């Protein structure tokens, strides 16, 4: 979008300059000013008038392209926010499942989900949404994500990686206990999971509010409330349900 905006500004100024020159040549011709024999006013009028007409066509095409790109980028933002919300919901479901199991949590169980979330976070953060007007409502929401929501999700992702450290710590305690050199409790993973189960609600709430506002700005174009409900309903409560659903398929 940035290139569109720059091109529109450039072609606008060039169009104004060309139409001004064309107008001045027309006035000079009407008033009967001195005319160069080797560069007649009719020739200059044809050149600058043609250049203005061509530049005007370019300007119209760029404006049309700008509106198409703006809507496309808005859809890009919403689709990635939708996927980000879904991945955080899956993480939340997985955390709840491991808390209920009260058993050893497999190491690296959330690594792929964390990688997916981080990729979506950056895709949204660096999305090229640069509308012509700086007071654009969607741009305001985009800046809210970059400055307010992104750091919250980033911190949550960093905290999610503590699960692996907690799992290693618990394993070390179990080894020491088996050797009779430690009497500590092996509940670091459980404590981390309990904290994360509460912490994940903040980014989920922030993204939901952001998508709700964007959908309102776009006059319900993305039907976010229904898509959100369908998304949440479509995520099984735990991994056991996922396995049972898969085995039941014919």
GUMIFI-241548 format. One line per field, with one value per atom (N, C-alpha, C): x, y, z; residue in one letter; atom name. Coordinates in steps of 0.2 Angstrom, whole numbers. Layout:
BEGIN
X = (X,...) .
Y = (Y,...) .
Z = (Z,...) .
type = (A,...) .
atom = (CA,...) .
***
This chain:
BEGIN
X = (4,0,4,10,14,16,18,20,14,8,2,1,2,1,6,12,18,16,14,12,7,1,-4,-2,2,4,8,13,17,13,9,5,0,-2,-7,-3,3,7,9,11,13,7,1,-5,-7,-6,-7,-2,4,9,8,6,5,-2,-7,-13,-12,-7,-6,-2,3,7,2,-2,-7,-11,-13,-18,-14,-8,-4,-3,-1,0,-6,-12,-19,-20,-19,-20,-15,-9,-4,-6,-9,-11,-17,-22,-27,-25,-21,-19,-14,-12,-7,0,3,10,14,21,26,27,27,27,34,37,43,42,45,44,45,51,53,49,45,42,35,30,24,20,15,11,6,4,0,4,10,14,15,16,17,10,5,-2,-3,-1,-3,2,8,13,10,9,8,0,-4,-11,-11,-7,-7,-4,1,5,0,-4,-9,-14,-17,-22,-19,-13,-10,-9,-6,-5,-12,-17,-23,-26,-25,-26,-23,-16,-12,-14,-16,-19,-25,-30,-36,-35,-30,-29,-25,-21,-18,-23,-28,-33,-37,-39,-43,-39,-32,-28,-27,-27,-26,-32,-38,-44,-44,-42,-42,-37,-31,-26,-28,-31,-33,-38,-43,-48,-44,-39,-36,-31,-28,-24,-28,-34,-39,-41,-42,-44,-38,-32,-26,-25,-26,-26,-31,-37,-42,-41,-39,-38,-32,-27,-21,-23,-27,-29,-34,-38,-42,-38,-33,-29,-25,-23,-19,-24,-30,-35,-36,-37,-38,-32,-26,-20,-20,-21,-21,-27,-32,-38,-35,-32,-29,-24,-20,-15,-19,-24,-28,-31,-34,-37,-32,-26,-20,-18,-17,-15,-20,-27,-32,-32,-30,-30,-24,-19,-13,-14,-17,-19,-24,-29,-33,-30,-25,-22,-18,-15,-11,-5,-3,3,8,13,19,17,19,18,23,22,27,31,38,42,40,41,40,33,28,21,18,20,17,22,28,33,30,26,24,18,14,9,12,17,21,24,27,30,25,19,13,11,10,8,13,19,25,25,24,24,18,12,6,7,10,11,15,20,25,22,18,14,10,6,1,5,10,14,17,20,24,19,13,8,8,9,9,3,0,-6,-5,-5,-3,-8,-14,-19,-17,-20,-19,-20,-25,-27,-24,-21,-18,-23,-29,-34,-39,-36,-40,-41,-48,-50,-46,-45,-42,-35,-32,-25,-24,-29,-29,-29,-33,-33,-27,-24,-17,-12,-12,-7,-8,-15,-16,-14,-14,-11,-4,0,7,10,6,9,6,0,-3,-4,-6,-8,-2,2,8,13,14,19,16,9,6,6,5,6,13,17,25,27,24,26,23,17,14,18,20,24,31,34,40,39,33,31,29,27,25,31,37,43,46,43,45,43,38,35,41,45,51,56,57,62,59,53,49,49,48,48,55,61,67,69,67,68,64,58,55,58,61,64,71,74,80,79,73,71,69,66,64,70,75,82,85,85,89,85,78,74,76,76,78,85,89,96,96,90,90,93,94,98,94,87,83,76,72,66,61,62,58,52,47,41,42,39,39,33,32,26,27,33,34,30,29,25,18,15,9,8,12,12,12,17,17,11,8,2,-4,-4,-10,-9,-3,-2,-4,-1,-3,-10,-14,-21,-25,-22,-25,-22,-16,-13,-15,-17,-19,-26,-30,-36,-35,-30,-29,-28,-23,-22,-29,-32,-38,-43,-44,-49,-47,-41,-39,-40,-38,-39,-46,-50,-58,-60,-58,-61,-58,-52,-49,-53,-54,-58,-65,-68,-75,-75,-70,-70,-69,-64,-63,-69,-73,-79,-84,-84,-89,-87,-81,-79,-80,-79,-81,-88,-92,-100,-101,-98,-100,-97,-92,-90,-87,-84,-81,-85,-91,-95,-91,-87,-83,-86,-92,-95,-97,-100,-102,-95,-91,-84,-81,-81,-78,-81,-88,-91,-90,-90,-89,-82,-78,-71,-70,-73,-72,-76,-81,-85,-81,-78,-74,-68,-66,-59,-61,-59,-61,-58,-61,-59,-52,-51,-44,-42,-35,-32,-36,-38,-42,-48,-52,-57,-55,-50,-47,-46,-43,-41,-47,-52,-59,-62,-62,-66,-63,-56,-52,-54,-54,-55,-62,-67,-73,-75,-70,-71,-71,-75,-75,-71) .
Y = (-6,0,6,6,12,14,10,11,15,12,15,22,23,30,35,33,37,38,33,35,39,39,43,50,51,58,61,57,59,61,56,58,64,65,70,77,77,83,84,79,80,82,79,81,88,91,98,102,100,104,104,98,98,102,102,105,113,115,122,124,120,122,122,118,117,123,125,131,138,138,144,145,139,139,141,139,141,148,151,158,162,160,164,163,158,157,162,162,167,174,176,183,185,180,182,184,180,182,179,181,179,172,169,162,160,155,153,149,151,147,140,138,131,127,131,128,131,130,133,131,136,134,128,127,121,115,115,109,108,113,113,111,114,112,105,102,95,90,93,89,89,95,95,93,94,92,84,81,74,71,74,72,72,77,78,72,71,66,59,58,51,51,56,56,55,58,57,50,47,40,36,37,34,35,41,43,39,39,35,28,25,18,16,21,20,21,25,26,19,17,11,5,5,-1,0,6,8,5,6,4,-4,-7,-14,-17,-14,-16,-15,-9,-8,-13,-15,-20,-27,-28,-34,-35,-29,-29,-30,-27,-27,-35,-38,-45,-49,-47,-51,-50,-44,-43,-47,-47,-51,-58,-61,-68,-70,-66,-68,-67,-62,-62,-68,-70,-75,-82,-83,-89,-88,-82,-81,-83,-80,-81,-89,-92,-100,-103,-102,-105,-104,-98,-96,-100,-101,-105,-113,-115,-122,-123,-118,-118,-118,-114,-114,-121,-124,-130,-136,-135,-140,-139,-133,-131,-134,-133,-136,-143,-146,-154,-156,-153,-156,-154,-149,-148,-153,-155,-160,-167,-169,-175,-176,-171,-172,-177,-177,-182,-179,-182,-179,-176,-170,-167,-168,-171,-172,-166,-166,-160,-158,-152,-149,-150,-151,-152,-146,-140,-134,-130,-133,-130,-128,-132,-131,-125,-126,-120,-114,-114,-107,-104,-109,-106,-103,-107,-104,-97,-97,-90,-85,-86,-81,-79,-84,-82,-77,-79,-75,-68,-68,-61,-56,-59,-55,-53,-58,-57,-51,-50,-45,-38,-39,-33,-29,-33,-30,-30,-31,-30,-23,-22,-16,-12,-10,-6,1,5,12,16,17,21,28,31,38,43,42,46,43,47,45,44,46,45,40,35,29,25,22,19,12,9,2,3,8,10,11,14,15,8,4,-3,-7,-6,-9,-7,0,3,0,-1,-3,-10,-14,-21,-21,-16,-16,-14,-9,-5,-8,-11,-14,-21,-24,-32,-36,-34,-38,-39,-34,-35,-40,-40,-45,-52,-53,-60,-62,-58,-59,-62,-58,-60,-67,-68,-75,-80,-79,-84,-86,-80,-81,-85,-84,-88,-95,-96,-103,-107,-104,-108,-110,-107,-109,-117,-119,-126,-131,-130,-134,-134,-128,-127,-131,-130,-133,-140,-143,-150,-153,-150,-152,-152,-146,-146,-151,-153,-158,-165,-166,-172,-173,-167,-167,-169,-166,-168,-175,-178,-185,-189,-187,-191,-191,-185,-184,-188,-188,-191,-199,-201,-208,-210,-205,-206,-205,-202,-200,-194,-190,-183,-177,-178,-172,-175,-170,-172,-166,-163,-158,-160,-156,-158,-157,-162,-161,-158,-152,-149,-142,-141,-135,-134,-140,-139,-137,-140,-139,-132,-129,-122,-117,-119,-115,-115,-121,-122,-118,-118,-115,-107,-105,-97,-96,-100,-99,-100,-104,-105,-98,-94,-88,-82,-83,-78,-78,-83,-84,-80,-79,-76,-68,-65,-58,-57,-61,-60,-62,-67,-69,-64,-61,-55,-49,-48,-42,-43,-49,-50,-50,-53,-53,-46,-42,-35,-31,-33,-30,-32,-38,-41,-38,-38,-35,-28,-24,-17,-16,-20,-20,-22,-27,-30,-24,-21,-15,-9,-8,-3,-5,-11,-14,-16,-14,-15,-22,-26,-33,-37,-35,-38,-45,-46,-52,-57,-54,-58,-62,-58,-60,-64,-62,-65,-72,-73,-80,-85,-82,-86,-87,-83,-84,-90,-90,-95,-102,-102,-108,-111,-106,-108,-111,-108,-111,-118,-118,-125,-130,-128,-133,-136,-133,-135,-140,-147,-152,-150,-152,-150,-153,-158,-161,-165,-168,-172,-179,-181,-188,-187,-182,-181,-180,-177,-177,-184,-188,-195,-199,-198,-202,-200,-193,-191,-193,-194,-196,-204,-208,-215,-217,-212,-213,-212,-208,-207,-213,-213,-219,-218) .
Z = (0,0,0,3,3,-4,-8,-15,-18,-17,-20,-18,-12,-9,-12,-12,-15,-22,-26,-33,-34,-30,-30,-29,-24,-22,-28,-31,-36,-42,-44,-50,-49,-43,-42,-43,-40,-41,-48,-52,-59,-63,-61,-65,-64,-58,-57,-60,-60,-64,-72,-74,-81,-84,-79,-81,-81,-76,-75,-81,-83,-89,-96,-96,-102,-102,-96,-95,-97,-95,-96,-104,-107,-114,-118,-116,-119,-118,-112,-111,-115,-116,-120,-127,-130,-137,-138,-133,-134,-134,-129,-129,-134,-138,-144,-142,-137,-135,-141,-140,-144,-145,-151,-152,-155,-153,-156,-163,-168,-174,-174,-171,-170,-165,-161,-155,-154,-159,-159,-153,-151,-145,-146,-152,-154,-152,-154,-152,-145,-141,-134,-130,-133,-130,-131,-137,-138,-134,-133,-129,-121,-119,-111,-110,-115,-114,-114,-119,-119,-113,-111,-105,-99,-98,-93,-93,-99,-100,-98,-100,-98,-91,-88,-81,-77,-79,-76,-76,-82,-82,-77,-77,-72,-65,-63,-57,-55,-60,-59,-58,-62,-61,-54,-52,-45,-40,-40,-35,-35,-40,-41,-37,-39,-36,-29,-27,-20,-16,-18,-14,-14,-20,-20,-15,-15,-10,-3,-2,5,8,4,6,6,2,2,8,10,16,22,22,28,29,24,24,26,24,26,34,36,44,47,45,49,48,43,42,47,47,52,59,60,67,69,64,66,67,63,64,71,72,79,85,84,89,90,85,85,88,86,89,97,99,106,110,106,109,110,105,105,111,111,117,124,124,130,132,127,127,130,126,128,135,137,144,149,148,152,152,147,146,151,150,154,162,163,170,173,169,171,172,168,167,174,176,182,182,176,174,171,169,166,160,159,152,147,141,136,135,135,133,126,124,118,115,119,117,114,116,113,108,107,103,96,93,86,86,91,92,94,98,99,93,89,83,78,78,74,76,82,85,84,85,84,76,72,65,63,66,65,68,74,77,73,70,66,59,56,50,51,56,57,59,63,65,59,54,49,42,43,37,35,28,25,24,30,29,30,25,25,21,24,20,19,14,12,18,22,27,34,38,44,49,49,54,52,48,46,52,53,58,59,53,53,55,53,55,62,65,72,76,74,77,75,70,68,73,74,79,86,88,94,95,90,90,91,87,87,93,96,102,109,108,115,115,110,110,109,104,102,108,112,118,123,124,128,126,119,116,117,115,115,122,127,134,136,133,135,131,125,122,125,128,132,138,141,147,146,140,138,137,135,134,141,147,153,155,151,152,152,146,145,151,153,159,165,166,172,172,165,165,166,164,165,172,176,183,187,185,188,187,181,180,184,185,189,196,198,205,206,201,201,201,197,197,204,207,213,219,218,223,223,217,216,219,219,222,229,232,239,241,236,237,237,236,236,238,241,244,241,236,233,230,229,225,218,214,207,204,206,203,199,197,193,187,183,177,179,184,186,188,191,193,187,183,177,173,172,168,171,178,181,179,180,178,171,167,159,158,161,160,161,166,168,163,161,157,150,147,140,139,144,143,141,143,141,134,131,124,120,122,119,119,125,125,121,121,117,110,107,100,98,103,101,101,105,105,99,97,91,85,84,78,78,84,85,82,84,82,74,72,65,61,63,59,60,65,65,61,60,56,48,47,40,39,44,43,42,47,47,41,38,32,33,39,41,46,48,52,58,62,67,72,75,81,79,73,71,70,66,65,72,76,83,86,87,90,86,80,76,77,78,79,86,91,97,98,95,95,92,87,82,86,91,94,100,99,105,111,117,123,125,123,124,118,119,114,113,119,118,114,114,110,103,101,95,92,96,94,93,97,96,90,89,83,77,77,71,70,75,74,72,74,72,65,61,54,50,45,41,34) .
type = (X,X,X,X,X,X,X,X,X,X,X,X,X,X,X,X,X,X,X,X,X,X,X,X,X,X,X,X,X,X,X,X,X,X,X,X,X,X,X,X,X,X,X,X,X,X,X,X,X,X,X,X,X,X,X,X,X,X,X,X,X,X,X,X,X,X,X,X,X,X,X,X,X,X,X,X,X,X,X,X,X,X,X,X,X,X,X,X,X,X,X,X,X,X,X,X,X,X,X,X,X,X,X,X,X,X,X,X,X,X,X,X,X,X,X,X,X,X,X,X,X,X,X,X,X,X,X,X,X,X,X,X,X,X,X,X,X,X,X,X,X,X,X,X,X,X,X,X,X,X,X,X,X,X,X,X,X,X,X,X,X,X,X,X,X,X,X,X,X,X,X,X,X,X,X,X,X,X,X,X,X,X,X,X,X,X,X,X,X,X,X,X,X,X,X,X,X,X,X,X,X,X,X,X,X,X,X,X,X,X,X,X,X,X,X,X,X,X,X,X,X,X,X,X,X,X,X,X,X,X,X,X,X,X,X,X,X,X,X,X,X,X,X,X,X,X,X,X,X,X,X,X,X,X,X,X,X,X,X,X,X,X,X,X,X,X,X,X,X,X,X,X,X,X,X,X,X,X,X,X,X,X,X,X,X,X,X,X,X,X,X,X,X,X,X,X,X,X,X,X,X,X,X,X,X,X,X,X,X,X,X,X,X,X,X,X,X,X,X,X,X,X,X,X,X,X,X,X,X,X,X,X,X,X,X,X,X,X,X,X,X,X,X,X,X,X,X,X,X,X,X,X,X,X,X,X,X,X,X,X,X,X,X,X,X,X,X,X,X,X,X,X,X,X,X,X,X,X,X,X,X,X,X,X,X,X,X,X,X,X,X,X,X,X,X,X,X,X,X,X,X,X,X,X,X,X,X,X,X,X,X,X,X,X,X,X,X,X,X,X,X,X,X,X,X,X,X,X,X,X,X,X,X,X,X,X,X,X,X,X,X,X,X,X,X,X,X,X,X,X,X,X,X,X,X,X,X,X,X,X,X,X,X,X,X,X,X,X,X,X,X,X,X,X,X,X,X,X,X,X,X,X,X,X,X,X,X,X,X,X,X,X,X,X,X,X,X,X,X,X,X,X,X,X,X,X,X,X,X,X,X,X,X,X,X,X,X,X,X,X,X,X,X,X,X,X,X,X,X,X,X,X,X,X,X,X,X,X,X,X,X,X,X,X,X,X,X,X,X,X,X,X,X,X,X,X,X,X,X,X,X,X,X,X,X,X,X,X,X,X,X,X,X,X,X,X,X,X,X,X,X,X,X,X,X,X,X,X,X,X,X,X,X,X,X,X,X,X,X,X,X,X,X,X,X,X,X,X,X,X,X,X,X,X,X,X,X,X,X,X,X,X,X,X,X,X,X,X,X,X,X,X,X,X,X,X,X,X,X,X,X,X,X,X,X,X,X,X,X,X,X,X,X,X,X,X,X,X,X,X,X,X,X,X,X,X,X,X,X,X,X,X,X,X,X,X,X,X,X,X,X,X,X,X,X,X,X,X,X,X,X,X,X,X,X,X,X,X,X,X,X,X,X,X,X,X,X,X,X,X,X,X,X,X,X,X,X,X,X,X,X,X,X,X,X,X,X,X,X,X,X,X,X,X,X,X,X,X,X,X,X,X,X,X,X,X,X,X,X,X) .
atom = (N,CA,C,N,CA,C,N,CA,C,N,CA,C,N,CA,C,N,CA,C,N,CA,C,N,CA,C,N,CA,C,N,CA,C,N,CA,C,N,CA,C,N,CA,C,N,CA,C,N,CA,C,N,CA,C,N,CA,C,N,CA,C,N,CA,C,N,CA,C,N,CA,C,N,CA,C,N,CA,C,N,CA,C,N,CA,C,N,CA,C,N,CA,C,N,CA,C,N,CA,C,N,CA,C,N,CA,C,N,CA,C,N,CA,C,N,CA,C,N,CA,C,N,CA,C,N,CA,C,N,CA,C,N,CA,C,N,CA,C,N,CA,C,N,CA,C,N,CA,C,N,CA,C,N,CA,C,N,CA,C,N,CA,C,N,CA,C,N,CA,C,N,CA,C,N,CA,C,N,CA,C,N,CA,C,N,CA,C,N,CA,C,N,CA,C,N,CA,C,N,CA,C,N,CA,C,N,CA,C,N,CA,C,N,CA,C,N,CA,C,N,CA,C,N,CA,C,N,CA,C,N,CA,C,N,CA,C,N,CA,C,N,CA,C,N,CA,C,N,CA,C,N,CA,C,N,CA,C,N,CA,C,N,CA,C,N,CA,C,N,CA,C,N,CA,C,N,CA,C,N,CA,C,N,CA,C,N,CA,C,N,CA,C,N,CA,C,N,CA,C,N,CA,C,N,CA,C,N,CA,C,N,CA,C,N,CA,C,N,CA,C,N,CA,C,N,CA,C,N,CA,C,N,CA,C,N,CA,C,N,CA,C,N,CA,C,N,CA,C,N,CA,C,N,CA,C,N,CA,C,N,CA,C,N,CA,C,N,CA,C,N,CA,C,N,CA,C,N,CA,C,N,CA,C,N,CA,C,N,CA,C,N,CA,C,N,CA,C,N,CA,C,N,CA,C,N,CA,C,N,CA,C,N,CA,C,N,CA,C,N,CA,C,N,CA,C,N,CA,C,N,CA,C,N,CA,C,N,CA,C,N,CA,C,N,CA,C,N,CA,C,N,CA,C,N,CA,C,N,CA,C,N,CA,C,N,CA,C,N,CA,C,N,CA,C,N,CA,C,N,CA,C,N,CA,C,N,CA,C,N,CA,C,N,CA,C,N,CA,C,N,CA,C,N,CA,C,N,CA,C,N,CA,C,N,CA,C,N,CA,C,N,CA,C,N,CA,C,N,CA,C,N,CA,C,N,CA,C,N,CA,C,N,CA,C,N,CA,C,N,CA,C,N,CA,C,N,CA,C,N,CA,C,N,CA,C,N,CA,C,N,CA,C,N,CA,C,N,CA,C,N,CA,C,N,CA,C,N,CA,C,N,CA,C,N,CA,C,N,CA,C,N,CA,C,N,CA,C,N,CA,C,N,CA,C,N,CA,C,N,CA,C,N,CA,C,N,CA,C,N,CA,C,N,CA,C,N,CA,C,N,CA,C,N,CA,C,N,CA,C,N,CA,C,N,CA,C,N,CA,C,N,CA,C,N,CA,C,N,CA,C,N,CA,C,N,CA,C,N,CA,C,N,CA,C,N,CA,C,N,CA,C,N,CA,C,N,CA,C,N,CA,C,N,CA,C,N,CA,C,N,CA,C,N,CA,C,N,CA,C,N,CA,C,N,CA,C,N,CA,C,N,CA,C,N,CA,C,N,CA,C,N,CA,C,N,CA,C,N,CA,C,N,CA,C,N,CA,C,N,CA,C,N,CA,C,N,CA,C,N,CA,C,N,CA,C,N,CA,C,N,CA,C,N,CA,C,N,CA,C,N,CA,C,N,CA,C,N,CA,C,N,CA,C,N,CA,C,N,CA,C,N,CA,C,N,CA,C,N,CA,C,N,CA,C,N,CA,C,N,CA,C,N,CA,C,N,CA,C,N,CA,C,N,CA,C,N,CA,C,N,CA,C,N,CA,C,N,CA,C,N,CA,C,N,CA,C,N,CA,C,N,CA,C) .
***
